Amino acid sequence: MGKIIVDHEFWDVFPDAQLNVLIVTNIHNQCSEDNRSYFSALLRDASNDAKRYLTNETFSHNPVIDEWRKAFGRFKTKKGARSSIEALLKRVNQNREFSPINPLVDIYNSISLKYGVPCGGEDLQLIRGDLHLGKAKGGESFLPLGADHDSPALPEEIIYYDTEGAVCRCLNWREAQRTMLTEDTTNAVLVMESINKEQAQRANQAMAEMKERVDSYFRTESITTILNKAESIFDY
């Protein structure tokens, strides 16, 4: 079908990084009213689990937040850009509830919260060419989720991209409308990012549980792999 490629420029910035990948195909990504309570409970329980990462009263001083803010300081970012896990933990810190969106998004958000790792997902059928993770040249087209005008990537920004433009900006900070997961998604890629060994250990546990939940709910057999500096290309 295609390839997922982590460009060598990415490893120049994050030499010890790891990308956990899950590919799932031929699914029905819709939630019946009967299952809505299941996902509400899944997100509520994960939100409670996530409180373990918020032991310091000063939000930015919690290790998960601090590590990713420092990571974002290693490359060019749009002002105010933060890791996706920070956005989720901020909601937990503010005691805000999570509402179900669609099964794949709900599963990866719950796993992200439980393990304190950034997760994201894209519709594989909407990716044009191979999916890359690397440095932007600058100007890559990007229509953010919820926006009505283009917001191109900055030079040297770390992005996911394909032949049509940026798919996610600043790692998993902001997602494009073009490739987002919807109820119509049948084939998807889910990813987790780690930048050190401790994060990678959590990500490995997180991916194992995410695969189990995805396979159980969709009654399928997903495929997982790990990309690193030594093995940076995955054919799916």
WOSUL-V560001 format. One record per residue. N is the residue number from 1. RES is the residue in three letters. SS is DSSP state (@ for helix, = for strand, . for the rest). PSI is psi in whole degrees, 0 to 359 (none if undefined). D_CENTER is the distance of its C-alpha to the mean C-alpha in whole Angstrom. Layout:
n=N res=RES ss=SS psi=PSI d_center=D_CENTER
n=N res=RES ss=SS psi=PSI d_center=D_CENTER
//
This chain:
n=1 res=MET ss=. psi=314 d_center=21
n=2 res=GLY ss=. psi=192 d_center=19
n=3 res=LYS ss== psi=152 d_center=17
n=4 res=ILE ss== psi=122 d_center=14
n=5 res=ILE ss== psi=126 d_center=16
n=6 res=VAL ss== psi=113 d_center=15
n=7 res=ASP ss=. psi=152 d_center=18
n=8 res=HIS ss=@ psi=333 d_center=20
n=9 res=GLU ss=@ psi=331 d_center=20
n=10 res=PHE ss=@ psi=318 d_center=16
n=11 res=TRP ss=@ psi=337 d_center=18
n=12 res=ASP ss=@ psi=328 d_center=21
n=13 res=VAL ss=@ psi=318 d_center=19
n=14 res=PHE ss=. psi=77 d_center=17
n=15 res=PRO ss=. psi=335 d_center=19
n=16 res=ASP ss=. psi=14 d_center=18
n=17 res=ALA ss=. psi=165 d_center=14
n=18 res=GLN ss== psi=142 d_center=13
n=19 res=LEU ss== psi=114 d_center=10
n=20 res=ASN ss== psi=131 d_center=10
n=21 res=VAL ss== psi=139 d_center=10
n=22 res=LEU ss== psi=130 d_center=11
n=23 res=ILE ss== psi=128 d_center=13
n=24 res=VAL ss== psi=138 d_center=15
n=25 res=THR ss=. psi=158 d_center=18
n=26 res=ASN ss=. psi=51 d_center=21
n=27 res=ILE ss=. psi=165 d_center=19
n=28 res=HIS ss=. psi=99 d_center=20
n=29 res=ASN ss=. psi=46 d_center=17
n=30 res=GLN ss=. psi=149 d_center=20
n=31 res=CYS ss=. psi=123 d_center=21
n=32 res=SER ss=. psi=163 d_center=24
n=33 res=GLU ss=@ psi=329 d_center=26
n=34 res=ASP ss=@ psi=328 d_center=27
n=35 res=ASN ss=@ psi=352 d_center=23
n=36 res=ARG ss=@ psi=321 d_center=22
n=37 res=SER ss=@ psi=328 d_center=24
n=38 res=TYR ss=@ psi=313 d_center=22
n=39 res=PHE ss=@ psi=327 d_center=18
n=40 res=SER ss=@ psi=317 d_center=20
n=41 res=ALA ss=@ psi=323 d_center=21
n=42 res=LEU ss=@ psi=315 d_center=18
n=43 res=LEU ss=@ psi=323 d_center=16
n=44 res=ARG ss=@ psi=315 d_center=19
n=45 res=ASP ss=@ psi=320 d_center=20
n=46 res=ALA ss=@ psi=323 d_center=16
n=47 res=SER ss=@ psi=320 d_center=17
n=48 res=ASN ss=@ psi=319 d_center=20
n=49 res=ASP ss=@ psi=324 d_center=19
n=50 res=ALA ss=@ psi=343 d_center=16
n=51 res=LYS ss=@ psi=341 d_center=20
n=52 res=ARG ss=@ psi=339 d_center=20
n=53 res=TYR ss=@ psi=3 d_center=18
n=54 res=LEU ss=. psi=58 d_center=20
n=55 res=THR ss=. psi=344 d_center=24
n=56 res=ASN ss=. psi=133 d_center=25
n=57 res=GLU ss=. psi=329 d_center=26
n=58 res=THR ss=. psi=111 d_center=25
n=59 res=PHE ss=@ psi=313 d_center=21
n=60 res=SER ss=@ psi=346 d_center=21
n=61 res=HIS ss=@ psi=352 d_center=22
n=62 res=ASN ss=. psi=136 d_center=20
n=63 res=PRO ss=@ psi=316 d_center=19
n=64 res=VAL ss=@ psi=318 d_center=15
n=65 res=ILE ss=@ psi=313 d_center=16
n=66 res=ASP ss=@ psi=316 d_center=18
n=67 res=GLU ss=@ psi=315 d_center=16
n=68 res=TRP ss=@ psi=329 d_center=13
n=69 res=ARG ss=@ psi=319 d_center=16
n=70 res=LYS ss=@ psi=322 d_center=18
n=71 res=ALA ss=@ psi=318 d_center=15
n=72 res=PHE ss=@ psi=342 d_center=15
n=73 res=GLY ss=. psi=354 d_center=19
n=74 res=ARG ss=. psi=350 d_center=19
n=75 res=PHE ss=. psi=168 d_center=18
n=76 res=LYS ss=. psi=128 d_center=19
n=77 res=THR ss=. psi=156 d_center=17
n=78 res=LYS ss=. psi=141 d_center=18
n=79 res=LYS ss=. psi=129 d_center=20
n=80 res=GLY ss=. psi=358 d_center=18
n=81 res=ALA ss=. psi=135 d_center=14
n=82 res=ARG ss=. psi=157 d_center=12
n=83 res=SER ss=. psi=150 d_center=9
n=84 res=SER ss=@ psi=328 d_center=7
n=85 res=ILE ss=@ psi=328 d_center=9
n=86 res=GLU ss=@ psi=319 d_center=12
n=87 res=ALA ss=@ psi=319 d_center=12
n=88 res=LEU ss=@ psi=315 d_center=11
n=89 res=LEU ss=@ psi=333 d_center=14
n=90 res=LYS ss=@ psi=320 d_center=16
n=91 res=ARG ss=@ psi=319 d_center=17
n=92 res=VAL ss=@ psi=315 d_center=18
n=93 res=ASN ss=@ psi=331 d_center=20
n=94 res=GLN ss=. psi=7 d_center=22
n=95 res=ASN ss=. psi=37 d_center=22
n=96 res=ARG ss=. psi=140 d_center=20
n=97 res=GLU ss=. psi=157 d_center=20
n=98 res=PHE ss=. psi=129 d_center=17
n=99 res=SER ss=. psi=144 d_center=18
n=100 res=PRO ss=. psi=143 d_center=17
n=101 res=ILE ss=. psi=295 d_center=15
n=102 res=ASN ss=. psi=160 d_center=15
n=103 res=PRO ss=@ psi=312 d_center=15
n=104 res=LEU ss=@ psi=315 d_center=11
n=105 res=VAL ss=@ psi=318 d_center=10
n=106 res=ASP ss=@ psi=320 d_center=12
n=107 res=ILE ss=@ psi=313 d_center=11
n=108 res=TYR ss=@ psi=330 d_center=8
n=109 res=ASN ss=@ psi=320 d_center=9
n=110 res=SER ss=@ psi=320 d_center=12
n=111 res=ILE ss=@ psi=318 d_center=11
n=112 res=SER ss=@ psi=315 d_center=8
n=113 res=LEU ss=@ psi=314 d_center=12
n=114 res=LYS ss=@ psi=322 d_center=14
n=115 res=TYR ss=@ psi=357 d_center=13
n=116 res=GLY ss=. psi=38 d_center=12
n=117 res=VAL ss=. psi=145 d_center=9
n=118 res=PRO ss== psi=133 d_center=5
n=119 res=CYS ss== psi=154 d_center=3
n=120 res=GLY ss== psi=168 d_center=2
n=121 res=GLY ss== psi=150 d_center=6
n=122 res=GLU ss== psi=154 d_center=9
n=123 res=ASP ss== psi=114 d_center=12
n=124 res=LEU ss=@ psi=328 d_center=14
n=125 res=GLN ss=@ psi=346 d_center=17
n=126 res=LEU ss=@ psi=356 d_center=17
n=127 res=ILE ss=. psi=134 d_center=15
n=128 res=ARG ss=. psi=114 d_center=19
n=129 res=GLY ss=. psi=209 d_center=20
n=130 res=ASP ss=. psi=154 d_center=17
n=131 res=LEU ss== psi=122 d_center=14
n=132 res=HIS ss== psi=152 d_center=14
n=133 res=LEU ss== psi=119 d_center=12
n=134 res=GLY ss== psi=197 d_center=15
n=135 res=LYS ss== psi=137 d_center=17
n=136 res=ALA ss=. psi=145 d_center=18
n=137 res=LYS ss=. psi=335 d_center=22
n=138 res=GLY ss=. psi=133 d_center=22
n=139 res=GLY ss=. psi=0 d_center=22
n=140 res=GLU ss=. psi=128 d_center=20
n=141 res=SER ss=. psi=139 d_center=20
n=142 res=PHE ss=. psi=114 d_center=17
n=143 res=LEU ss=. psi=106 d_center=17
n=144 res=PRO ss== psi=154 d_center=15
n=145 res=LEU ss=. psi=126 d_center=14
n=146 res=GLY ss=. psi=1 d_center=17
n=147 res=ALA ss=. psi=167 d_center=19
n=148 res=ASP ss=. psi=12 d_center=22
n=149 res=HIS ss=. psi=155 d_center=23
n=150 res=ASP ss=. psi=142 d_center=21
n=151 res=SER ss=. psi=80 d_center=19
n=152 res=PRO ss=. psi=152 d_center=20
n=153 res=ALA ss=. psi=153 d_center=18
n=154 res=LEU ss=. psi=151 d_center=20
n=155 res=PRO ss=. psi=135 d_center=21
n=156 res=GLU ss=. psi=0 d_center=20
n=157 res=GLU ss=. psi=142 d_center=16
n=158 res=ILE ss== psi=120 d_center=14
n=159 res=ILE ss== psi=159 d_center=12
n=160 res=TYR ss== psi=138 d_center=10
n=161 res=TYR ss== psi=160 d_center=14
n=162 res=ASP ss== psi=198 d_center=16
n=163 res=THR ss=. psi=345 d_center=20
n=164 res=GLU ss=. psi=347 d_center=20
n=165 res=GLY ss== psi=200 d_center=18
n=166 res=ALA ss== psi=142 d_center=14
n=167 res=VAL ss== psi=316 d_center=11
n=168 res=CYS ss== psi=138 d_center=9
n=169 res=ARG ss== psi=149 d_center=11
n=170 res=CYS ss=. psi=65 d_center=11
n=171 res=LEU ss=. psi=242 d_center=8
n=172 res=ASN ss=. psi=30 d_center=5
n=173 res=TRP ss=. psi=307 d_center=8
n=174 res=ARG ss== psi=135 d_center=10
n=175 res=GLU ss== psi=149 d_center=9
n=176 res=ALA ss== psi=144 d_center=12
n=177 res=GLN ss=@ psi=327 d_center=14
n=178 res=ARG ss=@ psi=322 d_center=16
n=179 res=THR ss=@ psi=10 d_center=13
n=180 res=MET ss=. psi=153 d_center=11
n=181 res=LEU ss=. psi=132 d_center=11
n=182 res=THR ss=. psi=179 d_center=15
n=183 res=GLU ss=. psi=343 d_center=18
n=184 res=ASP ss=. psi=354 d_center=19
n=185 res=THR ss=. psi=131 d_center=16
n=186 res=THR ss=. psi=332 d_center=18
n=187 res=ASN ss=. psi=132 d_center=16
n=188 res=ALA ss== psi=156 d_center=12
n=189 res=VAL ss== psi=132 d_center=10
n=190 res=LEU ss== psi=139 d_center=7
n=191 res=VAL ss== psi=153 d_center=5
n=192 res=MET ss== psi=139 d_center=5
n=193 res=GLU ss== psi=140 d_center=7
n=194 res=SER ss== psi=147 d_center=11
n=195 res=ILE ss=. psi=358 d_center=14
n=196 res=ASN ss=. psi=173 d_center=17
n=197 res=LYS ss=@ psi=321 d_center=18
n=198 res=GLU ss=@ psi=317 d_center=18
n=199 res=GLN ss=@ psi=320 d_center=14
n=200 res=ALA ss=@ psi=323 d_center=14
n=201 res=GLN ss=@ psi=316 d_center=17
n=202 res=ARG ss=@ psi=321 d_center=14
n=203 res=ALA ss=@ psi=322 d_center=11
n=204 res=ASN ss=@ psi=318 d_center=14
n=205 res=GLN ss=@ psi=319 d_center=15
n=206 res=ALA ss=@ psi=316 d_center=12
n=207 res=MET ss=@ psi=323 d_center=12
n=208 res=ALA ss=@ psi=317 d_center=15
n=209 res=GLU ss=@ psi=323 d_center=15
n=210 res=MET ss=@ psi=318 d_center=12
n=211 res=LYS ss=@ psi=316 d_center=14
n=212 res=GLU ss=@ psi=316 d_center=17
n=213 res=ARG ss=@ psi=317 d_center=16
n=214 res=VAL ss=@ psi=312 d_center=15
n=215 res=ASP ss=@ psi=321 d_center=18
n=216 res=SER ss=@ psi=313 d_center=20
n=217 res=TYR ss=@ psi=315 d_center=20
n=218 res=PHE ss=@ psi=356 d_center=20
n=219 res=ARG ss=. psi=55 d_center=22
n=220 res=THR ss=. psi=185 d_center=21
n=221 res=GLU ss=. psi=96 d_center=20
n=222 res=SER ss=. psi=168 d_center=17
n=223 res=ILE ss== psi=135 d_center=17
n=224 res=THR ss== psi=154 d_center=15
n=225 res=THR ss== psi=168 d_center=15
n=226 res=ILE ss== psi=128 d_center=14
n=227 res=LEU ss== psi=138 d_center=15
n=228 res=ASN ss=. psi=187 d_center=16
n=229 res=LYS ss=. psi=327 d_center=19
n=230 res=ALA ss=. psi=327 d_center=22
n=231 res=GLU ss=. psi=93 d_center=20
n=232 res=SER ss=. psi=9 d_center=18
n=233 res=ILE ss== psi=135 d_center=18
n=234 res=PHE ss== psi=121 d_center=17
n=235 res=ASP ss== psi=125 d_center=19
n=236 res=TYR ss=. psi=none d_center=18
//
